[in-house]
Amino acid sequence: MTLQLHRPDGQGSLVPTRPPGKDHGEDWRKGLRSSRWRVAPLRNTEMNPTSTVAAVAFWAALAGVTFVLLLWGYGSHFWH
């Protein structure tokens, strides 16, 4: 039994309740916020997406550096 699904009834016992936001289509973040804390809603709270061009350039550069490092290592007989 958790307070997530059971709330105090004011008379010393717990009564089962439905989770907030499941039936009414409410934002689940409303249940986490304090009523005294008023902030602007964030557009994307999970992450700021990276552009596709920047992501492809990063992985291509990483692959190129790795390849050059391997060529140098084996070409100079650093790794036998």
Stockholm file with secondary structure:
# STOCKHOLM 1.0

chainA/1-80         MTLQLHRPDGQGSLVPTRPPGKDHGEDWRKGLRSSRWRVAPLRNTEMNPTSTVAAVAFWAALAGVTFVLLLWGYGSHFWH
#=GR chainA/1-80 SS CCTTTEEECSSSSEEECCCTTTTTCCCGGGGTSCTTCCCCCCSCSSCCCCCHHHHHHHHHHHHHHHHHHHHHHHHTTSCC
#=GC SS_cons        CCTTTEEECSSSSEEECCCTTTTTCCCGGGGTSCTTCCCCCCSCSSCCCCCHHHHHHHHHHHHHHHHHHHHHHHHTTSCC
//
